[in-house]
Amino acid sequence: MRISELAGASGLPVATIKFYLREGLLQPGRSTSATQATYDDAHVRRLRVIRALTGPVGLSVQQARTILELIDDPGDDLYQTLGSAVSALPPAVDAASVDDPDPYPRARAALAALGQVYDPRFAAVAQLEAALAATEAAGMPLGEPRLLEYGRHLRQLAEFDLEQMPPEPHAAVEYTVLGTALYEPVLLALRRLAHQDVAAQRTLGADEA
């Protein structure tokens, strides 16, 4: 298909597609002349992924490029690749000083309480530290009962996600990296909607009483 047809299939303007091509987010099409190229269904899917990352997920072009580069060239270590993807996702946090012997004490204690591995090199550890520090600063620290309850349910979600992971290495990386980026906003929205539903049900129950 030509770029105009690619625009129709993806729902994006031609100017936006050309911008993604210039920025290296979208692979070039197959050249048919000095000024024209053809595209296929892989380009349509790629554009939909880009639109999701830069739209609902809220990534910048640079962050989306990092995620897509990890999918295109994941390397041999899925754990390291996932860590690189997490570091590209919001919230952005500053890395701890290499001279600090205990850079993330809150995160370390929380993961110990949950019985989970603590690896200060993993970007989410720094993100957890910053989040826990923010709850303390606001006067609403995350107590152990809430931590354990959150952790229990999130562990179940993680186990379910990994059970669905494709066996082929490249597909596994794409599934893990994109799943991390695309599903987290869904989890956040579902939590907010669950709060709304529980509150509505309690209000209805109080009215009936």
N, C-alpha and C positions, 0 to 999 in steps of 0.2 A: 504494500500500500504506500501511497505517497504521503507527504507530511500533512496535507490537508485532510486526507482520509484518516490518518493517525489522530489528528485533532478531533475529528468526529467520533472516532471509536473510544477515545479516552475522555472526551468531554472537556478538554483543555484548549485554550487558544493556541494558534500556531506560534505566536510571539513567546508564550510561556514555554512551549516545547523547545524552541530555539535557545531560550535562556538556559534550560536544563542541559541542552547539548553543549553550550559554551562552558557551563560550569562543570561539566564532566559527570553529572548525575545520571544522564541517559547515554547509553552507548550509541555511537554513530550508526546510521543505517548503511545498507550496501549501496555504494556509489554506482549510479547508472550513467552519470555525465559529470562534467566539471561543477555543475551547480545543483544537481538533483541526486536523491537517494531514495531507496525503498526501505520500508519498515515492515515488521511482522508482529505476531501476537505477543512475542516476548517484550517488545517495546511497549505495547499497550499495558501489559501487566506491570512493567517497571514504572510507567508513569502513574499508575494507580497507587503503587507503593510510595512513590515520591510524594504524591498528593496527600496520602494519609500521614506520612511522617511530618510534612511541613504544614499540614492543616490541623486535624484533630489532635495529633500528638504534640504539635507546637514546637517542632525542632527548627532551628535555623538551617539555612542552606549548608553551612559548614558542618553542623551536627549530622544532618541527613547524609551528607557526603561520606562522613566517617562510618556511619552505619552501613551504607551501601558498599563501601570499600571492604569492610569486614566480610560482607556476604560474598563479594566477588573473589576475594583472596583471603580466606579464613585462616590459613595456616594449619598447623597440625595439632594445636592444643585448644580444645573447645573451651576449657576453663579460662584460659588466658584471653581468648577471643570474646567470651561473654563479659569478662572484666573490662575489656576495652570498650565494648558496647555500652555497658552500664556507665562508664566514665563520660561517655558522650551524651547521656541522657540527663535531663534536669532531675533534681536541682544541682547546679554547679557548685562545687565546694573546693576550697583550697587544700592542696595536699599538705600533710603534716611535715614538720621539719624532720630531716633524717637524723638529727641529733636528739630528738625527743624519745626517751626509752619507752614511754607509754602514751602514744599519741591519741588514742581513742578509748579512754577509760570507761565512758558510759556505754559505748557499743560493746566493748569487751565484756563488761559485767552483764549486759543484757543477753548477749549470745551465750555466755556461760550459764545463765539462768535457764535458757531455752535448750541447753545441751547441744548447741550448734558450733560448727567449726569457726574459729576466729582467725582470719587472715587479713592483717592490716593493709596488705597490698591491694585487696579487692576494693574497688571504688565505692561499693555500697556501704562498706564499713564507715568510711568518712561521711557519707550521706546520712547514715543512721546516727552517728555522733552529733552532727550538726542539728538533726531533727530533735534528738533527745535534749540537747542543750537549749534549743528554742522552747521546748515545753517547760523546762525548768525556769527559764528566764521570764516566761509568761505567768508563772505561778501555777501551772497545771502539769506537774511532772507525771510521767507515765508510770503509775504504780505497778507492782509486780503482778497483781491479779489481772490487770488489763494486758500487760505484756504477755503473760502466759496464755491468755485467751486468744489474743491476736496471733501469737506465734503458733498455737495449735492449729488454727484454721488455715493460716498461710502455709504451714508445712503440708497440710493435706492438698492445698492447691498446687504446691510445687511438685509433690509426688504425682498428682494427676497429670500435670504438664509434661513431666519427663516420661511418663508412661506412653504419651502420645508422640514422642519424638521419633522422627524417621530414623531408620538404621543407617542409611547412607550418610557418610560424614558431611559432605557439602550441604545436603538437605537438612541435616541435623543442625548445622550452624545457622542456616537461614531461618529455620523454625524457631530456634532459641533466641536469636538476636531480634528478629522481627516480632516474635511473640512477646518478648520483654518490652519492646517499644510500643507495640500496638495494643496489647491487652491491659497494661497498667491503667490507662485512662478509663477503660471499661470497668475495672475493679473499683476505681474511685467513684465513678458515677453510680455503680450498683450499691456501694456502701451508703452514699447519700440518699438514694432512693429507698433503701431499706430503713434508714432512719425516719424518712418521711412516712413510710407505711406503718412502722411500729407506732410512731407518734399518733397517726390518724386512728389506728385501731384502739389505742389506749384512750384517746379522746372520745371515740364512739362508745367504748365500754363505760366510760365515766358518765356519759350522757344517758345511757340506758339504765344505769344504776340509779 
